[in-house]
Amino acid sequence: MTEVSENAPEAAPPRQEERALTDTPPEQTAEPPRVVVPRWVQLVGLPLSVLALWLLAKAAGKVLLLFIIAGLIALILNPAVSFVQRGRVPRGLAVLAVYVAFFVGLAGIGVLLANPISNQVRTFTNNLPTIVNEANKKLAEAQNELNHAGIHVELVKPGKTALQSIQAKVAKSASKFVSFGGALLTEVANAIFNLVLIFVLSVYMLLYGQQIGALARRVMPPGDGSRADDYPTLVQRAVSRYVGGQLLFSAIMGASAGFSLYIFGLLGIFPDGSKYALAFGVFYGVMELVPYIGPILGAAPPVAVALFTNPITAVWVVLLFVGLQQLEGHVVAPQVFGHTLRINPLLVIFALLTGLEVDGIFGALVALPILSVVRETVVYLRRHLTFEQWDGTSRRLL
């Protein structure tokens, strides 16, 4: 009894300590240690790595571009594949389901838009002779006014014989046309082969997406374990933000162009604008996906139709698209891409020019998603990488 009474006070403090520990909030996750880049790596390894990447990109050429496009497609579709996998569906079946849904969705959109667009195109084709006759009348009126003013310029005859001249030149160049057709078929075959290759590569990248993500985590400095600091997740979100921003941007500009042309038709400024507003708007929105020349190509059909109608009408239509370009550059693009890419506009312009110089239109198409991935990489390394200075201390990257 004596030993129990003597030992009882000694057992009380541990119980108080345990109660105190259970009352304290759980410890916050500590920030992972930074990876220090030694001086010899900075002096030798980094320059050699940059040179090796440049030589690889130069040697790979078109192959590297195909892999980049396939990788971007895989990053875009991977969230949908992960969502399907939540129902305990094997990853292979999930990839198949996502691709089937993707193509069915594209086909559905095409079916919904095909009838109204085809009707407008058919109407335009049927009205083309009338439009040409009206254009010839306008040319005749313009020539009469010039003749009364003492300016003798032949307009009607060149206008009427333009199609005949083109037809004669085409007939004389039949052999060239045949050779051009053969070259065109070759290009189409190459394009189909590249599309099939991109499709196959993207499927394999989706099938092995988890292994690719694990490899990226091993190569990059470790994060804190959360999705907000997981490098593969950050890259995927960056590409998804770009795609969402680009689609939203194209939809806004296409809808703006179609609505504006419809208003021009109602006001009588461009009568054909209300007839073909949907076709013109959809075409303009699709062309907005192409950097630089896309807006010009998108504006070409309505401007050409306006030229057949009246030169003054064409001037108004050109001014309309110039205004849309100003709205696009100063309001829509900064608002949309400012919230999606989170990149300075100067860097965006630099990336587009560089992509255009490296591989033309295809290079410009992939320039912005690559830039968004590079941005996320730099931000991630800035959080987790430290350069060892030459005085023995360490400093953060950037």
C-alpha positions in Angstrom: 0.0 0.0 0.0 2.8 2.3 0.8 4.5 1.6 -2.5 1.2 2.4 -4.4 0.7 5.6 -2.6 4.2 6.6 -3.2 4.0 5.8 -6.9 0.6 7.4 -7.5 1.8 11.0 -7.6 4.5 10.0 -10.1 1.9 8.7 -12.6 -0.2 11.9 -12.6 2.2 14.2 -14.6 2.3 11.9 -17.6 -1.5 11.8 -17.8 -1.6 15.7 -17.8 1.1 15.8 -20.5 -1.0 13.4 -22.7 -4.1 15.5 -22.2 -2.1 18.6 -23.1 -0.8 17.0 -26.2 -4.3 16.0 -27.4 -5.6 19.5 -26.8 -3.0 21.1 -29.1 -3.8 21.5 -32.9 -2.1 19.1 -35.3 1.3 20.2 -36.5 1.3 21.9 -39.9 3.1 20.2 -42.8 6.7 21.5 -42.9 8.0 23.0 -46.2 10.2 20.4 -48.0 13.9 21.3 -47.9 15.3 23.1 -50.9 17.5 21.3 -53.4 20.9 23.1 -53.5 22.5 23.3 -57.0 26.3 22.9 -56.5 28.7 25.4 -58.0 30.2 22.8 -60.5 26.7 22.0 -61.8 26.0 25.7 -62.4 29.4 26.1 -64.2 29.3 22.9 -66.3 26.1 21.0 -66.0 23.6 23.7 -66.8 25.3 25.1 -69.9 25.8 21.6 -71.3 22.2 20.7 -70.6 20.9 23.8 -72.5 23.3 22.9 -75.4 22.1 19.3 -75.4 18.5 20.3 -75.4 19.1 22.7 -78.3 20.9 20.1 -80.4 18.2 17.5 -79.6 15.4 19.9 -80.7 17.3 20.8 -83.9 17.9 17.2 -84.8 14.5 15.9 -83.9 12.7 18.7 -85.9 9.2 17.6 -86.9 9.3 14.5 -84.7 9.7 16.6 -81.6 6.8 18.8 -82.7 4.6 15.7 -83.1 5.5 14.5 -79.6 4.8 18.0 -78.2 1.3 18.1 -79.8 0.5 14.6 -78.6 1.7 15.5 -75.1 -0.5 18.5 -75.1 -3.5 16.5 -76.2 -2.8 13.9 -73.5 -2.6 16.7 -70.8 -5.9 18.1 -72.0 -7.7 14.7 -71.9 -6.1 13.3 -68.8 -8.5 15.0 -66.3 -11.4 13.3 -68.1 -9.6 10.0 -68.0 -9.0 10.4 -64.3 -12.6 11.2 -63.7 -13.8 8.1 -65.5 -11.3 6.0 -63.5 -13.1 7.1 -60.3 -15.8 4.5 -61.1 -13.1 1.8 -60.8 -12.8 1.6 -64.6 -9.5 0.3 -65.9 -7.3 3.0 -67.4 -7.3 1.5 -70.9 -11.1 1.5 -71.0 -11.2 5.0 -69.5 -8.9 6.3 -72.3 -11.1 4.6 -74.9 -14.3 6.0 -73.4 -12.9 9.5 -73.3 -11.7 9.4 -77.0 -15.1 8.0 -78.1 -16.9 10.8 -76.2 -14.5 13.4 -77.6 -15.1 12.3 -81.2 -18.9 11.9 -80.7 -19.0 15.4 -79.2 -17.2 16.8 -82.2 -19.5 15.0 -84.5 -22.5 16.3 -82.6 -21.3 19.9 -82.8 -20.7 19.4 -86.5 -24.2 18.0 -87.0 -25.8 20.9 -85.1 -23.9 23.5 -87.1 -23.9 21.7 -90.5 -27.5 22.3 -91.5 -27.7 26.1 -90.9 -24.2 26.7 -92.2 -24.8 24.5 -95.3 -28.1 26.3 -95.9 -26.3 29.7 -95.8 -23.5 28.4 -98.1 -26.1 27.0 -100.5 -28.0 30.3 -100.5 -24.8 32.2 -101.2 -23.9 29.8 -104.1 -27.4 30.2 -105.6 -27.2 34.0 -105.3 -23.6 34.2 -106.7 -24.8 35.0 -110.3 -27.0 37.7 -109.0 -24.2 39.1 -106.9 -21.9 39.1 -110.0 -24.5 40.9 -112.1 -25.0 43.5 -109.4 -21.2 44.0 -109.3 -21.1 44.5 -113.1 -23.9 47.1 -112.8 -22.0 48.9 -110.1 -18.9 48.9 -112.3 -20.9 50.2 -115.2 -22.3 53.0 -113.1 -18.9 53.9 -111.8 -17.5 54.0 -115.3 -20.3 56.3 -116.5 -19.6 58.7 -113.6 -15.9 58.7 -114.5 -16.6 59.3 -118.1 -18.8 62.3 -117.2 -15.9 63.6 -115.1 -13.5 63.3 -118.1 -11.7 60.3 -116.7 -11.7 57.5 -119.3 -11.1 54.1 -117.6 -12.3 50.8 -118.9 -13.9 49.0 -116.0 -16.9 47.0 -117.4 -15.0 44.9 -119.9 -12.3 43.7 -117.5 -15.0 43.0 -114.9 -17.0 40.9 -117.3 -14.1 39.0 -118.8 -12.3 38.3 -115.5 -13.8 34.8 -115.1 -13.2 34.1 -118.8 -9.5 35.0 -118.5 -9.1 32.8 -115.4 -10.8 30.0 -117.2 -8.4 30.3 -120.2 -5.4 30.4 -117.9 -6.5 27.3 -116.1 -7.1 25.5 -119.4 -3.6 26.4 -120.5 -2.1 25.2 -117.3 -3.7 21.8 -117.2 -0.4 19.9 -116.8 0.7 22.2 -114.0 -2.6 21.6 -112.3 -2.2 17.9 -112.5 1.3 18.1 -111.0 -0.1 20.4 -108.3 -2.8 17.9 -107.6 -0.2 15.1 -107.1 1.8 17.3 -104.7 -1.4 18.2 -102.9 -2.3 14.5 -102.5 1.1 13.9 -101.1 0.7 16.6 -98.6 -2.7 15.4 -97.6 -1.3 11.9 -97.1 1.5 13.2 -95.0 -1.0 15.2 -92.9 -3.2 12.1 -92.4 -0.1 10.1 -91.4 0.9 12.8 -88.9 -2.6 13.0 -87.4 -2.7 9.2 -87.0 0.8 9.3 -85.4 -0.3 12.1 -83.0 -3.4 10.1 -82.1 -1.4 6.9 -81.3 1.2 8.8 -79.3 -1.4 10.6 -77.2 -3.1 7.3 -76.5 0.1 5.8 -75.2 0.9 8.9 -73.2 -2.6 8.6 -71.6 -2.1 4.9 -70.9 1.2 5.5 -69.2 0.2 8.8 -67.7 0.7 7.7 -64.1 4.2 6.4 -64.8 5.1 9.6 -66.7 3.9 11.7 -63.7 5.9 9.5 -61.3 9.0 10.0 -63.4 8.5 13.8 -63.5 8.1 13.8 -59.7 11.4 11.9 -59.3 13.3 14.2 -61.7 11.9 17.5 -60.2 12.6 18.6 -56.6 10.1 17.2 -54.1 7.0 19.2 -53.2 5.1 19.3 -50.0 2.8 16.3 -50.9 -0.3 18.4 -51.8 -1.9 18.8 -55.2 -1.2 22.5 -55.1 2.5 21.7 -55.0 2.6 18.7 -57.3 4.5 19.4 -60.5 2.6 17.1 -63.0 -0.7 18.5 -61.7 0.5 22.1 -62.1 1.6 21.4 -65.7 -1.7 19.8 -66.5 -3.7 22.7 -65.0 -1.6 25.2 -67.0 -2.4 23.5 -70.3 -6.0 23.2 -69.4 -6.2 26.9 -68.6 -4.7 27.8 -71.9 -7.2 25.6 -73.9 -10.1 26.9 -71.9 -9.0 30.5 -72.5 -8.4 29.9 -76.2 -11.8 28.3 -76.7 -13.5 31.1 -74.8 -11.6 33.7 -76.8 -12.5 32.2 -80.1 -16.2 31.9 -79.1 -16.3 35.5 -78.0 -14.7 36.8 -81.2 -16.8 34.5 -83.5 -20.0 35.5 -81.7 -19.1 39.2 -81.9 -18.3 39.0 -85.6 -21.5 37.1 -86.4 -23.7 39.5 -84.3 -22.1 42.6 -85.8 -22.6 41.4 -89.3 -26.2 40.5 -88.5 -26.8 44.1 -87.2 -25.1 45.5 -90.4 -27.6 43.4 -92.4 -30.6 44.7 -90.4 -29.4 48.3 -90.8 -29.0 47.9 -94.5 -25.3 48.6 -94.4 -24.4 45.1 -95.5 -27.6 43.3 -96.6 -25.9 39.9 -97.0 -24.6 40.1 -93.5 -27.8 39.0 -91.9 -28.2 36.1 -94.4 -24.8 34.6 -93.7 -24.1 35.8 -90.2 -23.9 32.3 -88.7 -21.5 31.0 -91.3 -19.3 34.0 -91.2 -19.3 34.1 -87.4 -18.4 30.4 -87.1 -15.6 30.7 -89.7 -14.2 33.8 -88.0 -14.2 32.0 -84.6 -12.4 29.0 -86.0 -9.8 31.1 -87.7 -9.1 32.9 -84.4 -7.4 29.6 -83.3 -4.7 30.3 -85.9 -2.2 33.0 -84.7 -1.5 36.1 -86.8 -3.1 35.2 -90.1 -6.3 33.8 -88.5 -8.2 37.1 -88.1 -7.3 38.1 -91.7 -8.5 34.8 -93.1 -11.6 35.0 -91.0 -12.5 38.5 -92.3 -11.8 37.6 -96.0 -15.2 35.9 -96.9 -17.5 38.7 -95.7 -15.2 41.4 -97.2 -15.2 39.5 -100.5 -19.0 39.3 -100.6 -19.2 43.0 -99.7 -16.9 43.8 -102.6 -19.3 42.1 -105.0 -22.2 44.1 -103.4 -20.7 47.6 -103.2 -17.2 49.0 -102.7 -18.5 51.4 -100.0 -20.1 48.4 -98.2 -16.7 46.6 -98.3 -15.1 49.7 -96.7 -17.7 49.5 -93.8 -17.1 45.8 -93.4 -13.3 46.3 -93.3 -13.8 49.1 -90.7 -16.0 46.6 -88.7 -13.3 44.0 -88.6 -10.6 46.6 -87.8 -12.8 47.6 -84.8 -13.1 44.0 -83.8 -9.4 43.6 -83.9 -8.9 46.6 -81.7 -11.5 45.1 -79.3 -9.7 41.8 -79.4 -6.3 43.2 -78.7 -7.1 45.8 -76.0 -10.1 44.2 -74.2 -10.9 40.6 -74.9 -7.4 39.1 -75.2 -5.9 40.8 -72.0 -9.0 39.9 -70.0 -9.2 36.2 -71.1 -5.5 35.3 -71.3 -4.6 37.5 -68.3 -6.7 35.2 -66.1 -5.7 31.9 -67.8 -2.0 32.1 -68.8 -0.9 34.6 -66.1 1.9 35.6 -68.4 3.1 39.1 -69.4 1.8 40.1 -72.9 5.4 40.8 -74.1 6.4 37.2 -73.3 3.3 36.0 -75.2 4.3 38.0 -78.3 7.8 36.8 -78.0 6.7 33.1 -77.8 4.4 33.5 -80.8 7.1 35.1 -82.9 9.6 32.5 -81.9 7.2 29.6 -82.7 6.4 31.2 -86.0 10.1 31.5 -86.9 10.9 27.9 -85.8 8.1 26.0 -87.5 5.6 28.4 -89.0 2.0 28.2 -88.1 2.3 24.9 -86.2 5.1 26.4 -84.1 2.9 29.4 -83.3 0.0 27.1 -82.4 2.1 25.2 -79.7 4.1 28.3 -78.5 1.6 29.5 -75.9 0.9 26.1 -74.2 4.6 25.4 -74.1 5.1 28.9 -72.6 2.5 28.1 -69.9 4.3 24.9 -69.1 7.6 26.7 -68.9 6.1 29.3 -66.6 4.8 26.7 -64.2 8.2 24.9 -64.3 10.1 28.2 -63.4 7.6 29.0 -60.6 8.0 25.5 -59.2 11.8 25.5 -59.3 11.8 28.9 -57.7 10.0 27.5 -54.7 12.2 24.4 -54.4 15.6 25.1 -55.8 18.5 27.1 -54.4 21.7 28.0 -56.1 24.9 27.7 -54.1 26.8 30.9 -54.3 30.5 31.1 -54.8 31.1 32.5 -51.4 29.8 29.4 -49.8 26.2 30.6 -49.1 23.1 29.7 -50.9 20.5 31.8 -52.6 17.1 31.2 -54.1 16.6 30.6 -57.8 15.6 33.8 -59.5 
